[in-house]
Amino acid sequence: MPMTDHYLSDAPPRTEIDALQGPTLLEFGTGWCGHCQRAQPALAMAFARYPDVRHIKVEDGSGRPLGRSFRVRLWPTLVFLRDGQEVSRLVRPVDAGPILEAMAAIA
């Protein structure tokens, strides 16, 4: 599963996320967010090493239920899931190291 380039404006329901099997990176942010844009090269580097991690990139904002259910406050917020359960999260990562460590924990 390759890295996703665009944010989903219609996020899947939380029940669907909770039912996912295997490793998943759930990324909350927006295309216009500078912090989100700066994180993309580090994410690309991590996905090059862990191509089997599912990537769900969700456009977040005020009143968006999926982001609120994960208590997202800053972008990007990366939620690392294994079998629908949160294992770890990173907020505003700037380099690939922490992303790679989190991916290793769910892969």
C-alpha positions in Angstrom: 0.0 0.0 0.0 1.7 3.2 -1.1 1.7 6.5 0.7 -1.5 8.5 0.0 -1.0 11.9 -1.6 -4.4 13.5 -1.0 -6.6 14.1 2.1 -10.0 12.5 2.2 -12.6 15.1 2.7 -15.2 12.4 3.6 -13.5 10.5 6.4 -14.5 6.9 7.1 -16.6 6.4 10.3 -14.8 5.6 13.5 -16.3 2.1 13.5 -14.7 1.4 10.2 -11.3 2.5 11.5 -11.7 0.5 14.7 -12.4 -2.6 12.6 -9.2 -2.3 10.4 -6.9 -5.3 10.5 -3.1 -4.9 10.2 -0.9 -1.8 10.5 -2.4 1.6 9.6 -1.2 5.1 9.8 -4.0 7.5 10.2 -2.9 11.0 9.3 -4.9 14.1 10.2 -4.2 17.5 8.5 -5.0 19.6 5.5 -3.3 20.3 2.2 -2.8 24.0 3.0 -1.2 23.4 6.4 2.5 24.3 6.4 3.3 21.8 9.1 1.6 19.1 7.2 3.5 20.0 4.0 6.8 19.9 5.9 6.1 16.4 7.2 5.5 14.9 3.8 9.1 14.1 2.9 9.7 12.3 6.2 6.5 10.4 5.7 7.6 9.4 2.2 10.9 8.2 3.5 9.1 6.1 6.2 6.6 4.6 3.7 9.5 3.7 1.4 10.8 1.4 4.2 7.3 0.2 5.3 5.2 -0.1 2.1 2.8 -2.6 3.7 1.5 0.0 6.2 -2.0 1.2 5.2 -2.1 5.1 4.9 -5.4 6.9 5.5 -5.0 10.6 5.1 -7.9 12.5 6.5 -8.7 16.2 6.1 -9.4 17.5 9.5 -11.1 20.6 10.8 -13.6 22.0 13.3 -16.6 19.7 13.7 -15.1 16.7 11.9 -16.1 13.7 13.9 -13.2 11.3 13.2 -10.6 13.9 14.2 -12.6 14.8 17.4 -12.9 11.1 18.3 -9.1 10.9 18.2 -8.8 14.2 20.2 -6.8 15.8 17.3 -5.8 19.4 18.2 -2.8 20.1 16.0 -1.8 19.1 12.4 -0.4 16.9 11.3 -1.3 14.3 13.9 -0.2 10.8 13.0 -2.1 8.0 14.8 -0.4 4.6 14.4 -2.8 1.7 14.7 -2.5 -2.1 14.8 -5.8 -4.0 14.2 -7.8 -0.8 14.8 -6.1 0.0 18.2 -3.9 3.0 18.7 -0.3 2.0 19.5 1.2 5.5 19.4 0.9 9.0 17.9 3.1 11.8 16.8 2.2 15.5 16.5 4.0 17.7 14.0 6.9 15.4 13.3 9.8 17.0 11.5 12.0 14.1 10.6 11.6 10.5 9.6 13.3 8.9 12.7 10.3 9.0 15.1 7.9 8.0 12.2 10.1 5.0 11.4 10.2 3.9 15.0 6.4 4.1 15.3 5.9 2.2 12.0 8.3 -0.5 13.2 6.1 -0.9 16.3 3.0 -1.6 14.2 4.5 -3.4 11.2 
